[in-house]
Amino acid sequence: MNENNKQEIDLLDLLNNMSCAVKGAVIWLAKTLGNTLRLTYSYKWLFILCMAFGLGWAIYETSGPRTMYRGDLTLRLNCGNLSLYSEQIEQLNKFIKNKDTEGLAEALNINTQQATKIGFIKTYYFVAPNKDSSSSFVDYYQKYDAGDTLNTRQKDKIVISIGLRDRRLYPAMQKVITSYFNQNQYLQSLNNTHRKNLMEQEQAIELDLNRLDSLQRIEFFNKKNSDLYLTDRTTIRSGQRDLYYNDKQQLMRMKKLMETDLSTGDGVVSIISPFHPTAKAYVGICKALPCRLAEVYLMFVLLALLLKYRKQIINYLKGIKIEQQN
């Protein structure tokens, strides 16, 4: 009984400590907000100036030749795995992040002027919920990782999303991206080997189908059962028993898959859906303005604090200088 009472007391103490912590956090946030508002009112002209700067920054960033559009290109991957293509795109992203337009232009075999028009390149994957490829969707929010065993990534499709500052460049960029993959020597080697294997498998399946047809004809003419009859072009029945039907159907399905893979062309990738760039700017004024105003407000708070405590800061720096002289 004493131990139960002790546990109840410990639980009450824990709840009390948690409530005190939450109360303290709320009070601290309220004080911080009040102090920030007072600081904003005290330096209202600086605040207005910073907000005007933020507005101008957002307008400048989303107007004229700096306007960014977005287009998605859906590709079928004829060989290799997703990681190979993701690594190729990541190499391009490194050039963009480092603002290395010359490196990006060389990698894509374009001129530097076109390279400066590229704002971003991203990859998105098709996800098959519950491993059902018929209801796959593009994971634009990147919720599912490669290790998810329930919602798996499709291995033969990928979406390349590109931001350009000139909508007229999208047709040319479509050729550039496909050439970027198709001219990769390693991927070319994989694709050639893959196509060779497919053709060999298709020939083997065709040979097996011919053999089954021969066996089926022999079975038909040698069988002396009175209940043997032909139900259609591909099915022979002896009573209720199918002869070779399941084997033939399975081989025909496999052959159809081989023919579909071979019909995609000789390239490493094939276009499923071309670029359809956005008519309006991808990053418009409504999207850019809140971000820029938030950044500028943080800058305002820092400047206002420097102005408020400028005397203390100057005196502190003078004290350091005097100590160094002594």
BELFENNOR-V347191 format. One record per backbone hydrogen bond with DSSP energy under -1.0 kcal/mol. CO is the residue of the C=O (numbers start at 1). NH is the residue of the N-H. E is the energy in kcal/mol with one decimal. If there is no record, write none. Layout:
CO & NH & E
CO & NH & E
This chain:
1 & 5 & -2.1
2 & 6 & -2.1
3 & 7 & -2.2
4 & 8 & -2.2
5 & 9 & -2.2
6 & 10 & -2.4
7 & 11 & -2.1
8 & 12 & -2.2
9 & 13 & -2.6
10 & 14 & -2.2
11 & 15 & -2.5
12 & 16 & -2.5
13 & 17 & -2.5
14 & 18 & -2.4
15 & 19 & -2.4
16 & 20 & -2.1
17 & 21 & -2.3
18 & 22 & -2.5
19 & 23 & -2.5
20 & 24 & -2.5
21 & 25 & -2.2
22 & 26 & -2.4
23 & 27 & -2.4
24 & 28 & -2.3
25 & 29 & -2.4
26 & 30 & -2.4
27 & 31 & -2.5
28 & 32 & -2.6
29 & 33 & -2.6
30 & 34 & -2.5
31 & 35 & -2.9
32 & 36 & -2.2
33 & 37 & -2.4
34 & 38 & -2.4
35 & 39 & -2.3
36 & 40 & -2.3
37 & 41 & -2.3
38 & 42 & -2.5
39 & 43 & -1.7
41 & 44 & -1.1
43 & 47 & -2.2
44 & 48 & -2.7
45 & 49 & -2.2
46 & 50 & -2.5
47 & 51 & -2.6
48 & 52 & -2.2
49 & 53 & -2.0
50 & 54 & -2.5
51 & 55 & -2.4
52 & 56 & -2.5
53 & 57 & -2.5
54 & 58 & -2.3
55 & 59 & -2.3
56 & 60 & -2.7
57 & 61 & -2.2
58 & 62 & -1.3
63 & 66 & -1.4
64 & 67 & -1.6
68 & 282 & -3.6
69 & 164 & -1.7
70 & 278 & -2.3
71 & 162 & -2.6
73 & 160 & -3.1
74 & 272 & -2.6
74 & 273 & -1.6
75 & 158 & -1.9
76 & 270 & -1.9
81 & 85 & -1.0
82 & 86 & -2.4
83 & 87 & -2.2
84 & 88 & -1.5
85 & 89 & -2.0
86 & 90 & -2.4
87 & 91 & -1.7
88 & 92 & -1.1
89 & 93 & -2.1
90 & 94 & -1.8
91 & 95 & -1.2
92 & 96 & -1.7
93 & 97 & -2.9
94 & 98 & -2.1
95 & 100 & -3.0
99 & 101 & -1.2
100 & 104 & -2.1
101 & 105 & -2.6
102 & 106 & -2.2
103 & 107 & -2.3
104 & 108 & -2.1
105 & 110 & -2.4
111 & 115 & -1.8
112 & 116 & -1.9
115 & 118 & -1.3
117 & 165 & -1.9
120 & 163 & -2.5
122 & 161 & -2.8
124 & 159 & -2.6
125 & 139 & -3.1
126 & 154 & -2.8
127 & 137 & -1.9
128 & 131 & -1.8
128 & 152 & -1.2
129 & 132 & -1.7
132 & 135 & -1.3
133 & 136 & -1.3
137 & 127 & -3.4
138 & 140 & -1.8
145 & 148 & -1.4
152 & 128 & -3.4
156 & 77 & -2.2
158 & 75 & -2.8
159 & 124 & -2.4
160 & 73 & -2.6
161 & 122 & -3.0
162 & 71 & -2.0
163 & 119 & -3.5
164 & 69 & -3.2
166 & 169 & -1.6
167 & 170 & -1.4
169 & 173 & -2.7
170 & 174 & -2.0
171 & 175 & -1.2
172 & 176 & -1.9
173 & 177 & -2.6
174 & 178 & -1.9
175 & 179 & -2.3
176 & 180 & -2.0
177 & 181 & -1.5
178 & 182 & -2.9
179 & 183 & -2.3
181 & 184 & -1.3
184 & 188 & -2.5
185 & 189 & -2.4
186 & 190 & -2.2
187 & 191 & -2.5
188 & 192 & -2.7
189 & 193 & -2.1
190 & 194 & -2.4
191 & 195 & -2.7
192 & 196 & -2.1
193 & 197 & -2.2
194 & 198 & -2.1
195 & 199 & -2.4
196 & 200 & -2.1
197 & 201 & -2.5
198 & 202 & -2.6
199 & 203 & -2.2
200 & 204 & -2.1
201 & 205 & -2.5
202 & 206 & -2.4
203 & 207 & -2.2
204 & 208 & -2.2
205 & 209 & -2.4
206 & 210 & -2.1
207 & 211 & -2.1
208 & 212 & -2.4
209 & 213 & -2.3
210 & 214 & -2.1
211 & 215 & -2.7
212 & 216 & -2.4
213 & 217 & -2.1
214 & 218 & -2.4
215 & 219 & -2.6
216 & 220 & -2.0
217 & 221 & -2.2
218 & 222 & -2.3
219 & 223 & -1.4
225 & 228 & -1.3
227 & 239 & -1.3
229 & 237 & -2.1
235 & 231 & -1.4
235 & 232 & -1.2
236 & 243 & -1.6
237 & 229 & -2.0
238 & 241 & -1.3
241 & 238 & -1.8
244 & 248 & -2.3
245 & 249 & -2.5
246 & 250 & -2.2
247 & 251 & -2.2
248 & 252 & -2.5
249 & 253 & -2.1
250 & 254 & -2.1
251 & 255 & -2.4
252 & 256 & -2.1
253 & 257 & -2.0
254 & 258 & -2.1
255 & 259 & -2.5
256 & 260 & -2.1
257 & 261 & -2.3
258 & 262 & -2.4
259 & 263 & -1.6
262 & 265 & -1.1
268 & 78 & -2.4
270 & 76 & -3.5
273 & 74 & -2.4
284 & 288 & -2.4
285 & 289 & -2.5
288 & 292 & -2.4
289 & 293 & -2.7
290 & 294 & -2.1
291 & 295 & -2.2
292 & 296 & -2.6
293 & 297 & -2.3
294 & 298 & -1.8
295 & 299 & -1.7
296 & 300 & -2.4
297 & 301 & -2.5
298 & 302 & -2.0
299 & 303 & -2.3
300 & 304 & -3.1
301 & 305 & -2.3
302 & 306 & -1.9
303 & 307 & -2.3
304 & 308 & -2.5
305 & 309 & -2.2
309 & 313 & -2.3
310 & 314 & -2.7
311 & 315 & -2.9
312 & 316 & -2.3
313 & 317 & -2.4
314 & 318 & -2.5
315 & 319 & -2.4
316 & 320 & -1.9
317 & 321 & -2.0
318 & 322 & -2.5
319 & 323 & -2.2
320 & 324 & -1.9
321 & 325 & -1.9
322 & 326 & -2.0
